[in-house]
Amino acid sequence: MGQLFDSKLRLRHLQCLVAVASHRSVQKAADALSQTPSAVSKSVSELEEMVGTRLFSRRRAGLQLTAEGETLLASATRAFGALHEGFLALDQGSSLAKQVNIGVLPTAAAFLLPSAILSMQAEFPHLVVNVHSGLNSELLQRLRARELDLVLGRLPDPAEMYRVSFETLYTEPMILAVRPNHPLLSTAPDPSQVARYPLVLPLTGTTIRQAAEAFFISSGVAVPRPQINTLTEAVGYELVRRSDAVWFVPLGVVKSDLDEGDIMQVQIDTSVTRSAVGLSFLTDAPSHRLIELFADRLRELAASMRDN
């Protein structure tokens, strides 16, 4: 990696990083930023040179952040939030900026949240959006502490529902994903055959990990070993692409890869893992117009996903 801070770093480098990550396309990012594609590509290349590693990998579905790119994007998002808040404080003569604090699970962030943020900031240019990721239980704890305004994630366990209401946006199953030409694709497999291959699972303690384990238990199969546990999409994708590993992953995370044929779905019934993805609110929180508008935007986008 590059040095801790490069004096050549400019705001345009981070703007291009965020735009390309959101649109997964240099052309679309250039249109959003009113720049030329060559200018956007140059800024991304310069940023990669500064940090000393690739930030994007090219896939059929578009440009995909690498693990390093996801780390830098999270920091860039926080930096932009702080800058927006500072400018608003100067403009309004107050330290209080209009902002929304959202908690999101990594597996629920692929489409809905970036699209909602871009849509809201197009309508409210001075809106500050602070995005916090983590496990469902951690995010709900922060929601109850009023550190977050809402959480985009999966249906909580009943024990975690104290002072929390949940609204379903859509439901999705987990699937078993493998590389093209994987041996499991040439047969009519059953869950016991998955045990022959390395398994990529969600982290222990997560809702989707529990769903994965419930699938194997209901199939009368012990959870296979060896296994790799991760919530990072880039890691799961590369493990599958480079080996015979089987990735137990929510459908929405890899849908574009499935559509493009970069990843294939093993034809084993995993409908038992279907679960709700939605919004969690604090039941005793005061009404906030910006939060309501943001939630409405997420509902609209989720409805378009269901329609398609």
Disulfide bonds with the S-S distance in Angstrom:
none
